[in-house]
């Protein structure tokens, strides 16, 4: 019976901690200042000029070694 009470208390404390973490994340909102916005725009424009494209998993598998090394 004591183990059941301990488990219930653990679950209750975990749920309260989780709720606090969720509410804290929603209450603290970060906003970029003007310098950060300008830097972000410059970076995006430079990536567009260089034809930057985000790679998906198939592109990553083609560009990295996934087969390992063969012994000499």
N, C-alpha and C positions, 0 to 999 in steps of 0.2 A: 504494500500500500504506500509506503514511503517513497518507493521508486516512482510510482505513478504521480504522486504529488510533486516530486522533484522534476519529472518530465514536463508536467503541466506548467510549473513555474518557469522552467527554462524556455518553453515555447512562448509563454506570455511575455517574458523579458525580451526575447528575440523579436517578437512582433512589435513591441513598444520601441525598441531600438531601431527597427526597420522604418517604422512610421516617422520617428524623429529625423532619420537620415533623409527620407523622402521629402519631408516638409522643409528641412534646411536647404536642400538643393533647389527647391522651388522659390524660397524666399530670398536667396542670395543670387541676384542676376548680374552677370558681367556684361558691360557694354564697352565696345571699343571706342577709344578716343579718336580725334581727327588724324593724328599721326599714324595710328595703326590702320585706320581705314585707307589712308593714302598709300601706305606700304602694301596693303593687301591688293589694292587696285593695280599698283605697279607690277606686282608679282603675277597677277592674273594676265595682264597685258603681255608681259614677257613670255609667259607660257603659251599664249595664243600665237605669238609671233614665231615661236620655235615649234609649232605644231605638236604641242604636248598633248598626249592622250593618256588617260589613266588605264593601266593595264588590268585585264581581268585574269582569272586563274589560268586560262589557257595560254595567254601571252607569257605569264611568269614561268610556267612549266617549260615553254620553248626556250626561254632565255637563260635559265639557270641549269646547273648540272643536277639532275635528279637520279642519275644512274650510279653515282659513286665513282670510285677510282678503281681501275684494274691493276692488279699486281704486276710488277715488272718481271 
